[in-house]
Amino acid sequence: MESFVHLRKGKTPRRLHADLNGLMDDELGRGGFTGRTANIYRRHDPTAYRAIGPLRPIDVLSSELEPTDATDANGGPLRMFSNADCRIMLSRRSDPMPFYTRHVDGDLLCFVHRGAGLAQTEFGELSYREGDWLYIPKACTWRQVPERETTLLMIEASDEFRIPPPGSLGRHFPFDPSQATIPEPAPMADDPLQPGLDEYEVRLVHEGGPTTLFYQHNPMDVEGWRGDNFAFSFNIDDYNVITSDSVHLPPTVHLFMQAAGVYVMNFLPKPAEGVPGTERTPWYHRNVDYDEIAFFHGGSLYGIPMPPGLISHAPQGVHHGAPEKARERARRKFDEYARVDWQVIAIDTRRRLTPSAEVLAHQLGHH
């Protein structure tokens, strides 16, 4: 039963996610922690289990994965996880694409983990750097021209990516859309990277594909555009982080963009919770309604470096969370650290994600 009055049974702390006094804080919450919840206080670490079977957390280092575009200019990204709503891929390209590409099945969001360069789109060029998000609308023709080797986390949604609806804080939080970079039209008669081409290759990326189109003219021939459907970039440095001094906030306050069944979040440096006794580490949980992907971009957690490029998959229904020793350290160092310096990209999906064979072959181990 849902009610303003929440029930309380047995031994519980007075405050939410605070003053645990040796208990383990385990949240069983619906709707990504925004629906009905039960905060369960346990004697033992709920992640202390041994798993047999496919439904278990997976950790993999992106540097261990080998997309074909890492060694071949004609190659492509590596699929890591997928379901009916999205595909999550990894690209590590150092050579410019000798072709154009068009993702036909859905919108594309690319996070620049390492590198710099240009994304040439029908709407114009977008220069990119580390920490940038690149948004490419569904069926938009584009190509990547790296200045140096570029690692991209790529999320293709079968639905449109949209910014979250404005909440009680107003339409400029958690980010101000006016900080996005919008491209200017830049029509190209020839291909400066491959002068004198007789035809121009556009690869259509889609299930059951690929399909290749050959144009007798450069498809980047757009003289102008108008409307509200366009490519853009946005850097995480311009993201407005929402914080609380007295409780660790749920991940949904860090939402960046969303599509049907897919939610993308930025966990970025922020002031740590300052009220004594408040738990600064996310509580144990089992992702009741969402699979969760965490991509570690960089930073540290109370002096412990976070492994850049680590990709973690936590399937719904299976407990996960920081190890107990990390929680104890955060409590012990409460007065020593005033900030959380993490940089983590999170993707939550309503449907279960299927890891690819390459990810399973390179996983770091499991519980």
C-alpha positions as CSV (number, residue, x, y, z in Angstrom):
1,M,0.0,0.0,0.0
2,E,1.3,3.5,-0.9
3,S,0.7,6.2,1.6
4,F,2.2,9.4,2.9
5,V,2.7,7.5,6.2
6,H,5.5,5.0,5.7
7,L,5.5,1.9,8.0
8,R,8.5,1.2,10.3
9,K,9.2,-2.2,11.9
10,G,12.0,-3.5,14.0
11,K,15.4,-1.9,14.4
12,T,15.8,1.1,12.1
13,P,17.9,4.3,12.0
14,R,16.0,7.5,12.6
15,R,17.2,9.2,9.4
16,L,17.3,7.8,5.9
17,H,20.7,6.6,4.7
18,A,22.4,7.8,8.0
19,D,23.5,6.7,11.5
20,L,23.5,3.0,10.6
21,N,25.3,1.8,13.7
22,G,26.6,-1.3,12.2
23,L,23.6,-2.2,10.1
24,M,23.7,-2.7,6.3
25,D,21.5,-0.3,4.4
26,D,19.7,-2.1,1.5
27,E,17.1,-0.3,-0.6
28,L,14.4,-2.2,-2.4
29,G,12.9,0.6,-4.5
30,R,10.7,0.7,-7.6
31,G,11.0,3.0,-10.6
32,G,14.7,3.7,-10.2
33,F,14.3,4.8,-6.6
34,T,11.5,7.3,-7.4
35,G,8.6,4.9,-6.7
36,R,7.6,2.8,-3.7
37,T,10.6,1.9,-1.5
38,A,11.6,-0.4,1.3
39,N,14.8,0.4,3.2
40,I,15.9,-2.9,4.7
41,Y,18.5,-3.0,7.5
42,R,20.6,-6.1,7.5
43,R,23.2,-7.8,9.7
44,H,25.4,-8.9,6.7
45,D,26.7,-7.5,3.4
46,P,24.1,-8.5,0.8
47,T,26.7,-8.6,-2.0
48,A,28.6,-11.4,-0.2
49,Y,27.4,-14.2,-2.5
50,R,28.7,-16.7,-5.0
51,A,26.8,-16.7,-8.3
52,I,26.4,-19.5,-10.9
53,G,24.5,-18.6,-14.0
54,P,24.3,-15.6,-16.4
55,L,22.5,-13.1,-14.0
56,R,25.5,-11.7,-12.2
57,P,27.5,-8.4,-12.2
58,I,30.2,-8.0,-14.8
59,D,33.3,-5.8,-14.8
60,V,35.4,-5.3,-17.9
61,L,38.2,-2.8,-18.8
62,S,37.4,-1.0,-22.0
63,S,41.2,-1.0,-22.8
64,E,41.0,-4.8,-23.0
65,L,38.3,-4.7,-25.6
66,E,39.2,-4.5,-29.3
67,P,36.8,-2.7,-31.6
68,T,37.7,-3.2,-35.2
69,D,38.0,0.5,-35.7
70,A,41.0,0.5,-33.3
71,T,43.2,-1.1,-35.9
72,D,41.4,-0.6,-39.2
73,A,40.1,2.7,-40.6
74,N,37.3,0.7,-42.3
75,G,36.3,-1.0,-39.0
76,G,33.5,-0.2,-36.7
77,P,32.5,0.0,-33.0
78,L,32.2,-3.1,-30.8
79,R,28.8,-4.0,-29.4
80,M,29.1,-4.5,-25.6
81,F,25.5,-4.7,-24.4
82,S,22.1,-4.7,-26.1
83,N,18.4,-5.1,-25.6
84,A,15.3,-4.2,-27.7
85,D,15.6,-0.5,-26.7
86,C,19.3,0.2,-27.1
87,R,22.8,-0.9,-28.1
88,I,25.8,0.1,-26.1
89,M,29.0,0.1,-28.0
90,L,32.7,1.0,-27.7
91,S,34.8,2.8,-30.4
92,R,38.6,3.5,-30.3
93,R,39.4,5.1,-33.6
94,S,42.6,6.9,-34.4
95,D,42.2,7.2,-38.2
96,P,39.5,9.3,-40.0
97,M,36.6,7.4,-41.4
98,P,37.1,6.9,-45.2
99,F,33.3,6.7,-45.4
100,Y,30.3,8.3,-43.9
101,T,27.9,6.5,-41.6
102,R,24.2,6.7,-40.8
103,H,22.6,5.0,-37.8
104,V,19.2,4.0,-39.1
105,D,17.7,2.3,-36.0
106,G,17.8,5.2,-33.6
107,D,19.4,8.3,-32.0
108,L,23.0,8.1,-31.1
109,L,24.7,9.5,-27.9
110,C,28.5,9.3,-27.8
111,F,30.6,10.1,-24.8
112,V,34.3,11.1,-25.4
113,H,36.3,9.3,-22.8
114,R,39.7,9.9,-24.4
115,G,40.9,11.9,-27.4
116,A,39.9,14.9,-29.6
117,G,38.8,15.5,-33.1
118,L,35.9,16.4,-35.3
119,A,32.5,15.0,-35.9
120,Q,31.4,16.0,-39.4
121,T,27.6,16.0,-39.6
122,E,25.0,17.1,-42.1
123,F,24.4,20.1,-39.8
124,G,28.0,21.1,-39.8
125,E,31.2,20.2,-37.9
126,L,31.4,19.6,-34.1
127,S,34.9,19.6,-32.6
128,Y,35.1,17.3,-29.6
129,R,37.3,16.8,-26.6
130,E,37.4,14.6,-23.5
131,G,34.2,14.9,-21.5
132,D,32.0,15.8,-24.4
133,W,28.7,14.3,-25.3
134,L,27.9,14.1,-29.0
135,Y,24.3,13.8,-30.0
136,I,23.6,12.5,-33.5
137,P,19.9,12.3,-34.6
138,K,18.6,9.1,-36.0
139,A,19.5,8.7,-39.7
140,C,21.8,11.7,-39.7
141,T,24.8,11.3,-42.0
142,W,28.1,11.9,-40.2
143,R,31.7,10.7,-39.8
144,Q,34.4,10.9,-37.2
145,V,37.8,12.6,-37.9
146,P,40.1,12.1,-34.9
147,E,43.0,14.3,-34.2
148,R,44.3,11.7,-31.8
149,E,43.0,8.3,-30.8
150,T,39.5,8.6,-29.5
151,T,37.6,6.3,-27.1
152,L,33.9,6.7,-27.4
153,L,31.1,5.1,-25.3
154,M,28.2,5.0,-27.8
155,I,24.6,4.5,-26.9
156,E,22.1,4.0,-29.7
157,A,18.4,4.1,-28.6
158,S,15.5,2.9,-30.8
159,D,13.5,5.8,-29.5
160,E,14.4,9.6,-29.5
161,F,16.8,10.8,-26.9
162,R,15.2,13.8,-25.1
163,I,16.3,16.1,-22.3
164,P,14.4,15.3,-19.0
165,P,11.3,17.4,-18.3
166,P,11.9,20.3,-16.0
167,G,11.3,19.5,-12.4
168,S,10.8,21.6,-9.3
169,L,14.2,23.3,-9.8
170,G,13.3,24.7,-13.2
171,R,14.4,24.1,-16.8
172,H,18.1,24.9,-16.3
173,F,18.7,22.0,-13.9
174,P,20.4,19.6,-14.0
175,F,21.9,21.4,-17.0
176,D,21.3,24.5,-19.0
177,P,20.6,23.5,-22.7
178,S,22.0,26.9,-23.9
179,Q,25.5,25.5,-23.0
180,A,25.2,23.0,-25.8
181,T,27.4,23.6,-28.9
182,I,25.3,23.8,-32.1
183,P,27.1,23.3,-35.5
184,E,27.1,25.8,-38.4
185,P,26.4,24.5,-41.9
186,A,29.7,23.8,-43.7
187,P,28.9,22.3,-47.2
188,M,31.8,20.4,-48.8
189,A,32.0,20.0,-52.6
190,D,35.0,17.6,-52.4
191,D,36.3,15.4,-49.6
192,P,39.4,17.2,-48.2
193,L,40.6,13.9,-46.8
194,Q,40.2,12.0,-50.1
195,P,40.4,14.4,-53.0
196,G,39.0,13.4,-56.4
197,L,36.6,10.7,-55.3
198,D,34.2,9.5,-58.0
199,E,31.6,8.4,-55.4
200,Y,31.0,8.8,-51.7
201,E,30.2,5.8,-49.5
202,V,27.5,6.1,-46.8
203,R,27.2,3.0,-44.6
204,L,23.8,2.5,-43.0
205,V,24.1,0.9,-39.6
206,H,21.1,-1.2,-38.8
207,E,19.9,-4.6,-37.6
208,G,20.3,-7.1,-40.4
209,G,22.8,-4.8,-42.1
210,P,24.9,-3.2,-43.1
211,T,23.6,-1.5,-46.2
212,T,25.9,0.8,-48.3
213,L,24.8,3.8,-50.4
214,F,27.1,5.3,-53.0
215,Y,26.6,9.0,-53.9
216,Q,28.0,10.8,-56.9
217,H,28.3,13.9,-54.8
218,N,29.5,14.6,-51.3
219,P,26.5,14.1,-49.0
220,M,27.9,16.9,-46.8
221,D,26.4,19.5,-49.1
222,V,24.0,21.2,-46.7
223,E,23.9,25.0,-47.2
224,G,21.6,25.7,-44.2
225,W,19.1,24.1,-41.8
226,R,16.4,25.1,-39.3
227,G,14.2,23.3,-36.8
228,D,14.5,21.6,-33.4
229,N,16.1,18.3,-34.5
230,F,19.9,18.7,-34.9
231,A,23.3,17.4,-33.8
232,F,25.0,19.0,-30.9
233,S,27.7,18.6,-28.3
234,F,27.7,19.2,-24.5
235,N,30.6,18.9,-22.1
236,I,30.2,17.5,-18.6
237,D,32.1,20.5,-17.2
238,D,28.9,22.5,-17.9
239,Y,26.6,20.1,-16.1
240,N,24.9,21.5,-13.0
241,V,25.2,19.0,-10.2
242,I,22.4,18.8,-7.7
243,T,23.5,18.1,-4.1
244,S,22.2,17.6,-0.6
245,D,24.0,18.2,2.7
246,S,22.0,15.7,4.7
247,V,21.3,12.7,2.5
248,H,22.9,10.9,-0.4
249,L,20.6,11.6,-3.4
250,P,19.3,8.9,-5.7
251,P,20.9,8.6,-9.1
252,T,17.9,10.0,-10.9
253,V,18.8,13.6,-10.0
254,H,21.8,13.2,-12.2
255,L,19.8,12.5,-15.4
256,F,21.2,13.9,-18.7
257,M,19.1,12.5,-21.5
258,Q,16.4,9.8,-21.8
259,A,14.7,7.6,-24.4
260,A,12.0,4.9,-24.0
261,G,13.6,2.4,-21.6
262,V,17.0,4.1,-21.5
263,Y,18.2,6.7,-19.0
264,V,21.7,8.3,-19.2
265,M,23.2,10.0,-16.1
266,N,26.4,12.0,-15.2
267,F,27.9,11.4,-11.8
268,L,30.3,14.3,-11.4
269,P,32.4,16.0,-8.8
270,K,30.4,17.6,-6.0
271,P,30.5,18.6,-2.4
272,A,30.2,15.6,-0.1
273,E,27.3,15.3,2.3
274,G,28.3,17.3,5.4
275,V,25.9,16.4,8.2
276,P,27.7,14.0,10.6
277,G,26.4,10.5,10.4
278,T,25.2,10.8,6.8
279,E,26.2,7.9,4.5
280,R,28.2,9.3,1.6
281,T,28.4,6.0,-0.3
282,P,25.5,4.8,-2.4
283,W,23.4,2.2,-0.5
284,Y,23.2,-1.4,-1.4
285,H,20.5,-2.1,-3.9
286,R,19.4,-4.6,-6.5
287,N,18.2,-2.4,-9.4
288,V,14.7,-3.7,-9.1
289,D,13.4,-2.3,-12.4
290,Y,16.6,-1.4,-14.3
291,D,19.8,-2.9,-15.5
292,E,22.7,-0.5,-14.7
293,I,25.8,0.2,-16.7
294,A,28.5,2.4,-15.0
295,F,31.4,3.7,-17.2
296,F,34.2,5.1,-15.1
297,H,35.6,8.2,-16.8
298,G,38.0,9.2,-14.0
299,G,38.4,10.8,-10.6
300,S,38.6,9.3,-7.2
301,L,36.4,8.4,-4.2
302,Y,37.7,9.8,-0.9
303,G,41.3,9.4,-2.0
304,I,40.9,6.1,-3.8
305,P,41.5,6.5,-7.6
306,M,38.7,5.2,-9.8
307,P,39.9,2.9,-12.6
308,P,39.4,4.9,-15.9
309,G,37.7,3.0,-18.6
310,L,36.2,0.3,-16.2
311,I,32.7,-0.8,-17.4
312,S,30.5,-2.3,-14.8
313,H,27.1,-4.1,-15.5
314,A,24.7,-4.7,-12.6
315,P,21.7,-6.7,-13.8
316,Q,18.3,-6.0,-12.1
317,G,17.4,-8.2,-9.2
318,V,21.0,-8.9,-8.1
319,H,22.5,-6.9,-5.2
320,H,25.5,-4.7,-5.9
321,G,27.2,-1.8,-4.2
322,A,30.6,-0.5,-3.0
323,P,32.4,-3.0,-0.8
324,E,32.0,-2.7,3.0
325,K,35.6,-1.6,3.5
326,A,35.0,1.4,1.1
327,R,32.0,2.4,3.2
328,E,33.9,2.1,6.4
329,R,36.7,4.2,5.0
330,A,34.3,6.9,3.9
331,R,33.0,7.0,7.5
332,R,36.4,7.0,9.0
333,K,37.6,9.8,6.6
334,F,34.5,11.9,7.0
335,D,36.3,15.0,8.3
336,E,39.2,14.6,5.8
337,Y,37.3,14.9,2.5
338,A,34.8,17.6,1.7
339,R,34.2,16.6,-1.9
340,V,33.4,13.5,-4.1
341,D,35.6,13.7,-7.2
342,W,34.1,10.9,-9.2
343,Q,33.4,11.0,-12.9
344,V,31.1,8.2,-13.9
345,I,28.6,7.8,-16.8
346,A,25.6,5.7,-15.9
347,I,23.1,4.0,-18.2
348,D,19.9,2.5,-16.8
349,T,17.8,0.3,-19.0
350,R,14.2,-0.9,-18.3
351,R,14.8,-4.2,-20.2
352,R,17.6,-6.7,-19.3
353,L,20.8,-6.1,-21.2
354,T,22.6,-9.0,-22.9
355,P,26.4,-8.8,-22.7
356,S,28.3,-9.6,-26.0
357,A,30.6,-12.6,-26.3
358,E,33.6,-10.2,-26.3
359,V,32.6,-8.6,-23.0
360,L,32.1,-12.0,-21.4
361,A,35.4,-13.2,-22.7
362,H,37.2,-10.2,-21.0
363,Q,35.3,-9.9,-17.8
364,L,37.5,-9.3,-14.7
365,G,35.6,-11.9,-12.6
366,H,32.4,-12.1,-10.7
367,H,31.0,-12.6,-7.2
